[in-house]
Amino acid sequence: MFQNAIKLFTIRGFEVRLHFSWLIIATLLTWSLAVGFFPATAPGRSAGLYWGLAAISVVALFLCVILHELAHSLSARRNNLPMKGITLFIFGGVAEMSEEPSSPGAEFRMAIAGPLTSLALAVVFYAGFLIGLHWGWPIEPVAVVYYLAVINGLLAMFNLLPAFPLDGGRVLRSYFWHRRGDRRSATKTAAAVGSGFSFILIMLGLISVFGGNLVGGLWWIVIGMFLNGAATASRQQADVLAALEGKTVEEFSKKNPVTVSPELSVREFVEQYIYRLHLSMFPVLDVRSQLVGCVTTKDVKKIPPGAWERRTVEEIASPCSSENSVQPDLPAEQAVALMNRTNRSRLIVREGARLAGIVTLKDIMAFVAVRLELGDAPSPQSPSGLDKAA
């Protein structure tokens, strides 16, 4: 989802990454607090102090957002949902799922965990604010704690808006899913509500702009456009999952893919296979036709061109793993999820050490496109006599 995010650290087994767009909102928040909130709350202090308080507040908010997303991730783990990690970006944070929840209950528990965490943080910080006032703490730390109480409360309330894919929208989807027993229908309804909310935000933003609040109005417009795009993507994903329902990898597998020998030099591999066939990944078979692994253009890029003559395919090939290969009976939607998670467009299909074929994202999505064009027509059965060749 966020290809250019930088890994910061790992917490409870989840990678926390920072997208460059987070720096934009962090800068704007720091500036807003330093020139607006803190001078109004604690007048008469130095500009350096205001900027310091603003920086502390933004770092604290950064940690609060991580806790919000960590709550989602831990809930997902308890419900056996694989997570890609946590990424902070311009609109906050996102706990990236590799798969959709398996039940309405799992969806609800995972979605509500984040807002409840933010609400709990708001209560804790507000209690700290009241204690600070009661005991006469300096106004500076009291102002920081008050800001964190307010911002966490707003974060909880905003995320609880029934605008899919916000947390509130996911709660709404879990409700419709429970009532109807149909995830696709529930997703479409929740996404439609999300699109409605996005247009409301855009209209409010336009009103603000014409009312003289240019920055605030533009911000609401951008958020509305983001939510509308996310809701549209969610509807499309629901259509893809519905089109692939009941389909397995074997039905899309190319049974006789082009393979390479591990004894080839890297130069021979590049010139005879990559340049001629224009493919990015090839299975590697030994003399007994046993699957050794796969070799990709990424593997080649790691080797200096001057060493291509000396190095062999066997030396640079990657062994088969759960990241680059699948079983024939794997549901097709899980293969698509794996490709998205690992940024691959081709996967090896294998049965133990035997090569069963290759499955590509292009072939699966071509089927999806035709299936959606035909609407609710019965899903075709795989023709038994037509094995594909790469």
Secondary structure by P-SEA (a helix, b strand, c coil): cccccccccccccbbbbbcaaaaaaaaaaaaaaaccccccccccccaaaaaaaaaaaaaaaaaaaaaaaaaaaaaaaaacccccbbbbcccccccccccccccaaaaaaaaaaaaaaaaaaaaaaaaaaaaaaaacccaaaaaaaaaaaaaaaaaaaaaaccccccaaaaaaaaaaaaacccaaaaaaaaaaaaaaaaaaaaaaaaaaaaacaaaaaaaaaaaaaaaaaaaaaaaaaaaaaaaacccccccccccccbbbbccccaaaaaaaccccccccbbbbbcccccccbbbcaaaaaacccccccccccccccccccccccccccccaaaaaaaaaaacccbbbbbccccccbbbbaaaaaaaaaaaaaacccccccccccccccc
